[in-house]
Amino acid sequence: MFVREWFGLLSALIGIADFADPHAAPFESGTLLMASMEDADTKLAGINLVHELVHSALPSPRPWVYEGLAHFAEAAYREQQGGRSAALNLLGSHRAAFLDAEKDVPGGSGKDIGPPLASTFDEVYYRSKAAYVWWMLRDMIGDDALKAAIAKYRAADDKDPKYVEGLIEGASKRDLGWFFDDWVYHDRGLPALRVLAVHPWEDDKPGGGKRVKMITVTLENSGHVGAEVPFTVRCAGSEVSRRLEVRAKSTATIRVELAEAPIDVVVNDGSVPESDVANNLFKIEGADKK
C-alpha cells in the first residue's frame, strides 16, 4: 500500500532470494533482491523490500531518479514506522561518504567540485545525495505535490535534465529553479548554516489585551548552495518550528510568535546535509535567568 500510494502500480515482477544467514548484507541486481527475510530487525527487511518495489513501480534511465527515489522511499517508509527522527537517522547512514565527497573547495570558489547529480553515475551521488535531495523536495512542497509529480513521471519522456524540475514545479506551483541549479545541475558543495542573530521582544496583540512574545531569527548560509531549512525555537515548556529559505552566501530573517520566553534556537534537524553542524545551536543570553 505504501509503495502504491507514492509510486503507483508495479511495472514488473520483483524477485527475492532469501538468504539463510539473517546477518548477510542485502544485495540487489535490477529488480532482484537478495536479502534475509528472517532478519532479526523486521523493519530492515521491510525497508529492503520497499526499495525493490519502488524500482519496479518507477523505472528511470537517470540513476538519481531510479536509485534516489528508492532510497528516499526507505526513509519515508521508516518515518511511517518510527517517526521523523527514525527517518532522519536512516538518511544519516548515507552521510559519512556523502560529506567526504562534498568537501569544500579550498578557499571556497563556488565552482563545481563533483559531477552534476542529473547526469552522474557515481553511487555516492545518485544514492546518498539524491536521497537527501528528494527528501528536501518533499519537505519543501509537501507529500501531495510530490506524489502528483511522481505520478506524471514517464521514463520515456525523461530526455531533458530539466524534465523532473518541470514536473515538480507544475505540481507545487513553485519556482524551484534555484534549488535544482544548486543541487541537481551543479555540485558546488554543501550549505553552511548557522543562527546569525536572534532578537526576543514583545508586541501589542491586535485588538488589545495581553502583549505577545515574539522573536526575530536571522539565519546565515555561508556555503555556495542554498536550502530551505527547518529551525526550532525552544522555550521552557514548548517549542515552535518553522522553515526558512536561505540562498547561498546569504542571510534570511523571520518573525515568530511564542507562548513563552525563548531559551535557544536550533537550525537544521538533519534533513539538510551540511558540512558542519557544530554551530547549529544558538543559546539566548540571559534566558536561564528569565
Protein Blocks (a to p, Z undefined) as FASTA:
>chain_A
ZZmmmnopafbdcdddddfblkbccddehjaccddfkbfblmlmmmmmmmmmmmmmmgcf
bfklmmmmmmmmmmmmmmmmnojklmmmmmmmmmmmmmmmmgccehilopafbdcfklpc
bfklmmmmmmmmmmmmmmmnojklmmmmmmmpcfklmmbfklmmmmmmmmnopafklmmm
mmmmpcebjaddddfbdcddddddehiajdddddddddddfbfbdcddddddddfkbccd
ddddddehiacddddddfbdcfbdcehjhlaccfblklmpccdehklmZZ
